[in-house]
């Protein structure tokens, strides 16, 4: 009896992707607040606690959404479900915070 079915691998990839995405979003947002917006100094303990809280709350919600989209939203896609989850992880984990960083830099340059 094999307990490691492809569906289990997709679920594990979705959980890892969702938690990574939420954690990266939290860490990059803290970095943007410190380096660009100059709101506060960087506190490693606070950043780590925000990372863990967002990974285990928002990350698990992301993982459910990633799994649903990978399995059911794109049935005829040329990408595998794990590749779809990886793309979502990169888009939501790095794309959104980097876009926020770019917009903050532009706003600081325009309204300096």
The 8 nearest C-alpha neighbors of each residue, nearest first, counted from 0:
[[1, 2, 3, 4, 5, 7, 6, 8],
 [0, 2, 3, 4, 5, 7, 6, 8],
 [3, 1, 4, 0, 7, 5, 6, 8],
 [4, 2, 1, 7, 5, 8, 6, 0],
 [3, 5, 7, 6, 2, 8, 1, 9],
 [6, 4, 8, 7, 9, 3, 10, 2],
 [5, 7, 9, 4, 8, 10, 3, 11],
 [8, 6, 10, 4, 5, 9, 3, 11],
 [9, 7, 5, 11, 6, 10, 12, 4],
 [8, 10, 12, 6, 7, 11, 81, 13],
 [9, 11, 13, 7, 8, 12, 6, 14],
 [12, 10, 14, 8, 13, 9, 15, 7],
 [11, 13, 9, 15, 10, 14, 16, 8],
 [12, 14, 62, 10, 16, 11, 66, 15],
 [15, 13, 62, 11, 17, 16, 12, 18],
 [14, 16, 12, 18, 13, 17, 19, 11],
 [17, 15, 13, 19, 88, 14, 18, 12],
 [18, 16, 62, 58, 61, 20, 14, 19],
 [17, 19, 58, 54, 21, 15, 20, 16],
 [20, 18, 22, 16, 17, 21, 23, 15],
 [19, 21, 92, 17, 88, 23, 18, 22],
 [20, 22, 58, 24, 54, 18, 19, 23],
 [23, 21, 50, 54, 19, 25, 24, 20],
 [24, 22, 26, 92, 20, 25, 21, 27],
 [23, 25, 21, 92, 22, 27, 26, 96],
 [24, 26, 22, 28, 23, 27, 50, 29],
 [27, 25, 29, 23, 28, 24, 30, 22],
 [26, 28, 30, 24, 29, 25, 23, 31],
 [29, 27, 31, 25, 30, 26, 24, 32],
 [30, 28, 32, 26, 27, 31, 25, 33],
 [29, 31, 27, 33, 28, 32, 34, 26],
 [32, 30, 28, 34, 35, 33, 29, 100],
 [33, 31, 36, 29, 30, 38, 34, 35],
 [32, 34, 37, 30, 31, 39, 38, 40],
 [33, 35, 31, 37, 32, 30, 36, 38],
 [36, 34, 31, 37, 32, 33, 104, 103],
 [35, 37, 32, 38, 33, 34, 31, 103],
 [38, 36, 33, 35, 34, 39, 32, 40],
 [37, 39, 36, 32, 33, 40, 35, 34],
 [40, 38, 33, 37, 41, 32, 36, 42],
 [39, 41, 33, 42, 38, 37, 34, 32],
 [40, 42, 33, 43, 39, 30, 29, 46],
 [43, 41, 45, 44, 46, 40, 47, 39],
 [42, 44, 46, 45, 47, 41, 48, 40],
 [45, 43, 47, 46, 42, 48, 49, 41],
 [44, 46, 48, 42, 47, 43, 49, 41],
 [47, 45, 43, 49, 44, 48, 50, 42],
 [48, 46, 50, 44, 45, 49, 43, 51],
 [47, 49, 45, 51, 50, 46, 52, 44],
 [50, 48, 46, 52, 47, 51, 53, 45],
 [51, 49, 22, 47, 48, 53, 52, 25],
 [52, 50, 54, 48, 49, 53, 55, 47],
 [53, 51, 49, 55, 54, 50, 56, 48],
 [52, 54, 57, 56, 50, 55, 51, 21],
 [55, 53, 58, 18, 22, 51, 21, 52],
 [54, 56, 52, 58, 53, 59, 51, 57],
 [57, 55, 53, 58, 59, 54, 52, 60],
 [56, 58, 60, 53, 59, 54, 61, 21],
 [59, 57, 18, 54, 17, 21, 61, 60],
 [58, 60, 62, 61, 57, 56, 55, 17],
 [59, 61, 57, 63, 62, 58, 64, 56],
 [62, 60, 17, 58, 64, 59, 63, 65],
 [61, 63, 17, 14, 13, 59, 65, 60],
 [64, 62, 66, 60, 61, 65, 67, 59],
 [63, 65, 61, 67, 62, 66, 68, 60],
 [64, 66, 62, 68, 67, 63, 13, 84],
 [67, 65, 69, 63, 13, 64, 68, 62],
 [68, 66, 64, 70, 65, 69, 71, 63],
 [67, 69, 72, 65, 71, 66, 70, 64],
 [70, 68, 80, 66, 67, 83, 65, 71],
 [69, 71, 67, 68, 66, 80, 72, 73],
 [70, 72, 68, 67, 73, 74, 69, 66],
 [73, 71, 68, 74, 69, 70, 67, 75],
 [72, 74, 76, 75, 71, 69, 68, 70],
 [75, 73, 76, 71, 72, 70, 69, 77],
 [76, 74, 73, 77, 78, 72, 71, 79],
 [77, 75, 78, 73, 74, 79, 80, 72],
 [76, 78, 75, 79, 74, 73, 80, 82],
 [79, 77, 76, 82, 83, 80, 81, 75],
 [78, 80, 82, 81, 83, 77, 76, 69],
 [81, 79, 69, 83, 82, 70, 84, 78],
 [82, 80, 84, 83, 79, 9, 85, 12],
 [81, 83, 85, 79, 84, 80, 78, 86],
 [82, 84, 80, 86, 81, 85, 69, 87],
 [83, 85, 81, 87, 82, 86, 65, 88],
 [84, 86, 82, 88, 83, 87, 81, 89],
 [87, 85, 83, 89, 88, 84, 90, 82],
 [86, 88, 90, 84, 89, 85, 91, 83],
 [89, 87, 85, 20, 16, 86, 92, 91],
 [88, 90, 92, 86, 93, 87, 91, 85],
 [89, 91, 94, 87, 88, 93, 92, 86],
 [90, 92, 88, 95, 94, 89, 93, 20],
 [93, 91, 20, 89, 24, 23, 88, 90],
 [92, 94, 89, 96, 90, 95, 91, 97],
 [95, 93, 90, 97, 91, 96, 98, 92],
 [94, 96, 98, 97, 91, 93, 99, 90],
 [97, 95, 99, 98, 93, 94, 24, 27],
 [98, 96, 100, 99, 94, 95, 93, 101],
 [97, 99, 101, 95, 100, 96, 94, 102],
 [100, 98, 96, 102, 97, 101, 103, 95],
 [101, 99, 97, 103, 98, 102, 31, 96],
 [102, 100, 98, 104, 103, 99, 97, 105],
 [101, 103, 105, 99, 104, 100, 106, 98],
 [104, 102, 106, 100, 101, 105, 107, 99],
 [103, 105, 101, 107, 102, 106, 100, 108],
 [106, 104, 102, 108, 107, 103, 109, 101],
 [105, 107, 103, 109, 108, 104, 110, 102],
 [106, 108, 104, 110, 105, 111, 109, 103],
 [109, 107, 105, 111, 106, 110, 104, 103],
 [108, 110, 106, 107, 111, 105, 104, 103],
 [111, 109, 107, 108, 106, 105, 104, 103],
 [110, 108, 107, 109, 106, 105, 104, 103]]
